[in-house]
Amino acid sequence: MYAGGVLKRVDGLTYDKLIYFVRAGYVNPRKIKSQSLYYNDFSEKDVEVIKRAWELISKHKVRIKTAFERAREKGEGIQLTLNLRTPPKN
């Protein structure tokens, strides 16, 4: 997904902030070459991490580095919680 798609899915996030997150290394999207230009291709996982981090940054005033660390942990924790605590349905 290109930057425009990410901006549509994350309320309040600006293009400049998104590019800052990429340049600072908080998110590492795949690079796609189109003629002589390279575009960022964000995965669904990237978008979810950005969405959770942006919520922490904008609503809870958490620092950017900490927000991305927590956003990644939260995503991993959800998977572990679902696998370990939720019994399978028959």
WORAFEN-V745060 format. One line per field, one symbol per residue. ss: DSSP state (H for helix, E for strand, L for the rest). phi: phi as a letter, one per 30 degrees, with the letter a starting at -180 (. if undefined). burial: 1 if it has 9 or more other ideal C-beta (glycine too) atoms within 8 Angstrom, else 0. A space follows every 50 residues. Layout:
ss: ???
phi: ???
burial: ???
//
This chain:
ss: LLHHHHHHHLLLLLHHHHHHHHHLLLLLLEEEEELLEEEEELLHHHHHHH HHHHHHHHHHLLLHHHHHHHHHHHHHHHHHHHHHHLLLLL
phi: .deedddddcdidcddddddedddjdbbddcccbhccccdcddddedddd ddddddddcchddeeddddddddddddddddddcccdddc
burial: 01101110010010001110110001101000000000111110011111 1111111000010101110111011000001000000000
//
